[in-house]
């Protein structure tokens, strides 16, 4: 990066001179250097949002290619392309061009599959990223705004998916469109007006593909891009949150600089995401709409499902009882209104407002830059698991006919499982998660207090057998560790603290070289190396032994 | 021939006793009796004649082993008595709460039910599951002959069962079949444990006879609803797309979004998680 080279005196090289000229006019050196020196914490879970970003980029690029060939029109045509089983069938120009795009355009089918897989991955990675942010408490002050932007982007991603799903105008997407029309109509008072506004008539009609097309390729992506920009700017401005650990405080960020380390990692991840999506697009067939046939209101297929991210709404509709509310004056609120508009509205409202809700409940209004491990906030973790269970049951119910068919279960049994499960399972999961969190926390505290189990069994002179524990730091008079519980991971095995003598490089877990660790810690006067004299322990650390370090007595 | 005897006895008796009034009265009574006997005899003769004529002109199979039954029917009867009689009754009339009457179902139904292994039934449940056929093709022919001979009903089609327009078959399939069997004949769940089976392993004749006879929960698509030509078009469509390769790669069951969602979560997110774990470990 010659642009940031700030050697004293005038630059001598041609590149340096050019850079100086540019900087003279645009004054970019300062901000650029600040940006490139930005520190990003080094944890795998911080890369999840990047996957979403990259899959969005892939969807944008592949989608642009598709627009060259797609004709978003519901004009009636007769198919005369390469796919024999549909030749001579009347269909809309949209379906016709989608078929031609798949069979007669070079690379068209591959690009369409890449586009669809990237879209599925986009929403999936948003969800995983959201879960990471939720369970680690990264949404707390000052990052509530970014959380709300994230939820809005999730909703936009769903709308993006729905409009894209509709475009080919095949029998599957047309069925989905008919359901969208029914959902809009089910809204009390404004339903018919809204339906007229969206579809331009009483029925789905002929305008909708064109309208959804513009929404899909222009309006929603533009808003999404703008929100992504704000999301990232806020991230840079507010700095990255980080997990607690040695040397990490509320006032610093420990990690790699944007350039070169983090940039290299991000580029690497970009290529990995590209590779995975391209492999899926080339190897696994997605939405083979030539098999579905053109849309015809008289036809419907068994196992008509939306893409996975809308499956939960399909599920809530499937398990909701047929409770139409008939009001006097020949006015009906259809049962469909509750499981679709109300459930979805409530779910996303609660999700968006969760930072506020938690602030109210916990009274914690302070700024936080250190993340929390899920076990350290059992209530939030359990609430999250409860919500996930609710969502999971709805999602499962969305595919209940496929599951019933493939696993030979009665569809009625699946429906009742959904109805009961959606009410009964979340509280059970809450209780179990809560216990697991406490258990994990207790174990961490136990290791901090008594040390790591070494697996070495000693027999004391009076015949008692004890297991020797390795304290993690200095101990008090009772042999209890004095390290406080800090919400950071606690080593539980001897080779995590260098007990294996030689550093073992794990595939998933970096195991730091022990010498390096010890040197550092010795220098900083903390950790294992700082309390060397207290480490050679043979006691079990129990108060009954006076808790004092003892030399081996055998 | 024994039926003619009472007639000849009566005739001789009338000639002997026709003189006195008593005798006349008796004769009147006798002649009344005689007329009645003659009527009965005539009726019996007519019936026998009709039966004989029927047995001559009816399209019975060659070589009648036991009177009117062909060898195939006899073998079929034997199989029927062994494997079917407990639920469908001794005369194909069915047994209440066990099995329906087979009168009028025809050989087409027998072919579908037995060739797909649905019959003989394992147990009474929501649906008869298809399984490897219990009977050999020859035995199925014999059962078909027996049921057709004794119950009548739709017969097997002949000729090329795929002799129809594939695109028209697709339209008809989506209109009539897809709501239970799915766009591509993957099958689907119905209520209470019933299911529309997958058509992927079905042969032409099974699909055709299923439409013709409406087995299990399937409606009958008689020749008035779907003409034989339309049925052939549907068979052609189902088999064409069944045999057609998936141009986009692995078909993942061709069940659409549920399988696709599973793939993106298990494969897509799975591989990428693996990737970022790995990146995270490279300090």
HADDOCK unambig.tbl for C-alpha pairs under 7 A between the chains (distance, minus, plus):
assign (segid A and resid 42 and name CA) (segid B and resid 280 and name CA) 6.76 0.50 0.50
assign (segid A and resid 43 and name CA) (segid B and resid 280 and name CA) 5.73 0.50 0.50
assign (segid A and resid 44 and name CA) (segid B and resid 276 and name CA) 5.49 0.50 0.50
assign (segid A and resid 44 and name CA) (segid B and resid 277 and name CA) 5.57 0.50 0.50
assign (segid A and resid 44 and name CA) (segid B and resid 280 and name CA) 4.61 0.50 0.50
assign (segid A and resid 47 and name CA) (segid B and resid 276 and name CA) 6.78 0.50 0.50
assign (segid A and resid 85 and name CA) (segid B and resid 166 and name CA) 5.52 0.50 0.50
assign (segid A and resid 85 and name CA) (segid B and resid 167 and name CA) 4.82 0.50 0.50
assign (segid A and resid 86 and name CA) (segid B and resid 167 and name CA) 5.06 0.50 0.50
assign (segid A and resid 87 and name CA) (segid B and resid 167 and name CA) 6.23 0.50 0.50
assign (segid A and resid 88 and name CA) (segid B and resid 167 and name CA) 6.91 0.50 0.50
assign (segid A and resid 89 and name CA) (segid B and resid 167 and name CA) 6.63 0.50 0.50
assign (segid A and resid 109 and name CA) (segid B and resid 248 and name CA) 6.98 0.50 0.50
assign (segid A and resid 120 and name CA) (segid B and resid 264 and name CA) 6.66 0.50 0.50
assign (segid A and resid 121 and name CA) (segid B and resid 264 and name CA) 6.31 0.50 0.50
assign (segid A and resid 121 and name CA) (segid B and resid 268 and name CA) 6.89 0.50 0.50
assign (segid A and resid 273 and name CA) (segid B and resid 272 and name CA) 7.00 0.50 0.50
assign (segid A and resid 276 and name CA) (segid B and resid 268 and name CA) 6.73 0.50 0.50
assign (segid A and resid 282 and name CA) (segid B and resid 248 and name CA) 6.83 0.50 0.50
assign (segid A and resid 282 and name CA) (segid B and resid 249 and name CA) 6.44 0.50 0.50
assign (segid A and resid 283 and name CA) (segid B and resid 248 and name CA) 6.86 0.50 0.50
assign (segid A and resid 283 and name CA) (segid B and resid 249 and name CA) 4.49 0.50 0.50
assign (segid A and resid 283 and name CA) (segid B and resid 250 and name CA) 6.04 0.50 0.50
assign (segid A and resid 284 and name CA) (segid B and resid 248 and name CA) 6.31 0.50 0.50
assign (segid A and resid 284 and name CA) (segid B and resid 249 and name CA) 4.58 0.50 0.50
assign (segid A and resid 284 and name CA) (segid B and resid 250 and name CA) 4.56 0.50 0.50
assign (segid A and resid 284 and name CA) (segid B and resid 251 and name CA) 6.66 0.50 0.50
assign (segid A and resid 285 and name CA) (segid B and resid 248 and name CA) 4.30 0.50 0.50
assign (segid A and resid 285 and name CA) (segid B and resid 249 and name CA) 4.82 0.50 0.50
assign (segid A and resid 285 and name CA) (segid B and resid 250 and name CA) 5.47 0.50 0.50
assign (segid A and resid 285 and name CA) (segid B and resid 251 and name CA) 5.47 0.50 0.50
assign (segid A and resid 286 and name CA) (segid B and resid 260 and name CA) 6.62 0.50 0.50
assign (segid A and resid 287 and name CA) (segid B and resid 256 and name CA) 6.00 0.50 0.50
assign (segid A and resid 291 and name CA) (segid B and resid 183 and name CA) 6.70 0.50 0.50
assign (segid A and resid 291 and name CA) (segid B and resid 184 and name CA) 6.42 0.50 0.50
assign (segid A and resid 292 and name CA) (segid B and resid 183 and name CA) 5.50 0.50 0.50
assign (segid A and resid 298 and name CA) (segid B and resid 175 and name CA) 6.83 0.50 0.50
assign (segid A and resid 299 and name CA) (segid B and resid 174 and name CA) 6.03 0.50 0.50
assign (segid A and resid 299 and name CA) (segid B and resid 175 and name CA) 5.11 0.50 0.50
assign (segid A and resid 300 and name CA) (segid B and resid 178 and name CA) 6.57 0.50 0.50
assign (segid A and resid 300 and name CA) (segid B and resid 179 and name CA) 5.31 0.50 0.50
assign (segid A and resid 301 and name CA) (segid B and resid 178 and name CA) 4.67 0.50 0.50
assign (segid A and resid 301 and name CA) (segid B and resid 179 and name CA) 4.16 0.50 0.50
assign (segid A and resid 301 and name CA) (segid B and resid 180 and name CA) 6.71 0.50 0.50
assign (segid A and resid 301 and name CA) (segid B and resid 182 and name CA) 4.84 0.50 0.50
assign (segid A and resid 301 and name CA) (segid B and resid 183 and name CA) 5.53 0.50 0.50
assign (segid A and resid 302 and name CA) (segid B and resid 178 and name CA) 6.27 0.50 0.50
assign (segid A and resid 302 and name CA) (segid B and resid 179 and name CA) 4.77 0.50 0.50
assign (segid A and resid 302 and name CA) (segid B and resid 180 and name CA) 5.08 0.50 0.50
assign (segid A and resid 302 and name CA) (segid B and resid 181 and name CA) 6.27 0.50 0.50
assign (segid A and resid 302 and name CA) (segid B and resid 182 and name CA) 4.47 0.50 0.50
assign (segid A and resid 302 and name CA) (segid B and resid 188 and name CA) 5.78 0.50 0.50
assign (segid A and resid 303 and name CA) (segid B and resid 182 and name CA) 6.43 0.50 0.50
assign (segid A and resid 303 and name CA) (segid B and resid 188 and name CA) 6.51 0.50 0.50
assign (segid A and resid 305 and name CA) (segid B and resid 257 and name CA) 5.99 0.50 0.50
assign (segid A and resid 306 and name CA) (segid B and resid 257 and name CA) 6.17 0.50 0.50
assign (segid A and resid 307 and name CA) (segid B and resid 257 and name CA) 4.91 0.50 0.50
assign (segid A and resid 307 and name CA) (segid B and resid 261 and name CA) 6.83 0.50 0.50
assign (segid A and resid 308 and name CA) (segid B and resid 257 and name CA) 6.28 0.50 0.50
assign (segid A and resid 308 and name CA) (segid B and resid 258 and name CA) 6.44 0.50 0.50
assign (segid A and resid 308 and name CA) (segid B and resid 261 and name CA) 4.98 0.50 0.50
assign (segid A and resid 399 and name CA) (segid B and resid 258 and name CA) 6.29 0.50 0.50
assign (segid A and resid 401 and name CA) (segid B and resid 188 and name CA) 6.79 0.50 0.50
assign (segid A and resid 401 and name CA) (segid B and resid 189 and name CA) 5.41 0.50 0.50
assign (segid A and resid 402 and name CA) (segid B and resid 188 and name CA) 6.78 0.50 0.50
assign (segid A and resid 404 and name CA) (segid B and resid 189 and name CA) 6.14 0.50 0.50
assign (segid A and resid 405 and name CA) (segid B and resid 188 and name CA) 5.64 0.50 0.50
assign (segid A and resid 405 and name CA) (segid B and resid 189 and name CA) 4.92 0.50 0.50
assign (segid A and resid 405 and name CA) (segid B and resid 195 and name CA) 6.83 0.50 0.50
assign (segid A and resid 409 and name CA) (segid B and resid 193 and name CA) 6.24 0.50 0.50
assign (segid A and resid 410 and name CA) (segid B and resid 192 and name CA) 5.15 0.50 0.50
assign (segid A and resid 410 and name CA) (segid B and resid 193 and name CA) 3.72 0.50 0.50
assign (segid A and resid 411 and name CA) (segid B and resid 189 and name CA) 6.47 0.50 0.50
assign (segid A and resid 411 and name CA) (segid B and resid 190 and name CA) 6.77 0.50 0.50
assign (segid A and resid 411 and name CA) (segid B and resid 191 and name CA) 5.71 0.50 0.50
assign (segid A and resid 411 and name CA) (segid B and resid 192 and name CA) 5.92 0.50 0.50
assign (segid A and resid 411 and name CA) (segid B and resid 193 and name CA) 6.04 0.50 0.50
assign (segid A and resid 412 and name CA) (segid B and resid 191 and name CA) 6.17 0.50 0.50
assign (segid A and resid 412 and name CA) (segid B and resid 192 and name CA) 5.38 0.50 0.50
assign (segid A and resid 507 and name CA) (segid B and resid 278 and name CA) 6.20 0.50 0.50
assign (segid A and resid 507 and name CA) (segid B and resid 281 and name CA) 6.67 0.50 0.50
assign (segid A and resid 508 and name CA) (segid B and resid 277 and name CA) 5.47 0.50 0.50
assign (segid A and resid 508 and name CA) (segid B and resid 278 and name CA) 5.38 0.50 0.50
assign (segid A and resid 508 and name CA) (segid B and resid 281 and name CA) 5.57 0.50 0.50
assign (segid A and resid 509 and name CA) (segid B and resid 281 and name CA) 5.39 0.50 0.50
assign (segid A and resid 510 and name CA) (segid B and resid 281 and name CA) 4.69 0.50 0.50
assign (segid A and resid 510 and name CA) (segid B and resid 282 and name CA) 6.98 0.50 0.50
